[in-house]
Amino acid sequence: METKENVMEFIIHISRRLTSLPIWAWVLIPLLSVFLLAISFSWLTIDAFSGNSSEKILTDAEMQITFNEKRDIFEKLVLMSDEDPKVVRISHNYTEVSGANRSGEMGKDRPIGFSDARWNEYKQLFKETGLKIGLSREEVDRGILKKGIYLISDTRGMLGGIAKGYLYKTERIDNELMVDSVDGVLKDIEANRLIIKNDYAIFYKKIAENWYIYAELD
C-alpha cells in the first residue's frame, strides 16, 4: 500500500510540474524526447559492438568454438532446411513459407510448411547451438546478401541494428566481402574508421569449407 501511495505522490508531483511549464517548454519536450530516444538506440547498438552490454553479442572466437564442438548439429540443420526448401524462415515462434516473390505466408503458434513435431525438432537444435533467432534461407543472391542458409545467433539494436550468425554456402563469395575478423570490422565501424555505404553492409569470415561467420548491419 505504501508503495502505491508513493507512486501516486510521484505522479501528482510530475503532473503539477508539467502544468506549470511555459508554452515554449511544451514545444521543446517532443523534440527532446525524439533526441533522447535516438541516443538510446545508438548506445544500444554501440554496446553490441564494444561489449559494454550486459549480454554482449558473441565474438568470432566464441562462435568458432561452438561451431567446432557442435558442427554435426549445424550440418543437421542445413540438411533439414534442404528437405524443407520452401520454408524460408524458421524462428522459435513463427515460420514463413515463400515462393519466388518471397511475399509468402507466415505462421505463428502453428507452423506453416511442416508439422508441429518438425518445428519442435528445429527449435531443439536451435537451443543446442545457441541460435537465438533461428534460420533464414536465401534462395538467390540479393546484392551483397548472398544465397545460402543463415543460422542466426543473435541480433542487437533496433535502429542501426546488427545480426550475427553462421552462413552455409557452397558457392564462392566475392573477395571484397570477405574479412579476416568480423569483430575487427565491427570495432572499426564503431570507431568511425569504416563507413557503411547506403546504411547496409554484410561481412563474411570463412571458418570451414562452405561455412562462414557473418555480420549483417542495417
Phi, psi and omega in degrees: 000317180298322179296316179299319180294320178297319178297317180296320177298319179296317180297316180297318179299314179296318181300317180294320178299318183294320182292340180268359181289145175289167184298319182299331180292325180292335176285323183283331185303310179299320180296318179294322180297316179297318180298313180295324179295317178296319178297319180298315179297321180296316178300319181299318180291317179298320178301323180296324179286316191270347180086014179278349179290153179294337176227083187290159177289148185296144176277165176304316183297318179295319180292322178298318179298313179300316180298313181299320183284331188232031183302323180299326180286318176302317181291329175294321177297320177297315179299317179296318179297321177295331176282341179238059191294338181277347178270099190269349178216125179228116177240187179285343183226005173199163173230157179227129177247133185218151172263206185296329183274356177057022174280303166062182176251156176234139179242126176246145180071311174245133185286151169249131177112338176196181187279167174301320181297319179295318179298317179298325177294315176303311184297325177294319178290324174301316181297317183292332182259001178074025179274096186288334186258327177117224191222139176229133183248115176263120187274339178218159172295136174232083185067231181279351173277108191270153175301137178158186180250116182261119178257107196266113182285316189196159171225154177218145176084161178240315172253125185070048186273173180226140171239139180225141181185205181245147176237132170255121183210128182272335180276156180292145176257141181304140183301326184292345178264353182270141179226159176279333182212116175293320177304317181297320178296317180297322177293322177296321178294317179300321183272008180062023174276346178224125182257130178278127177274140177061021175060023178211139178203155174213139184230148183231140174233124182284133180238346177192172178300121180072007182236139182221152161267139180226158169226133181242126181242133184218000000 
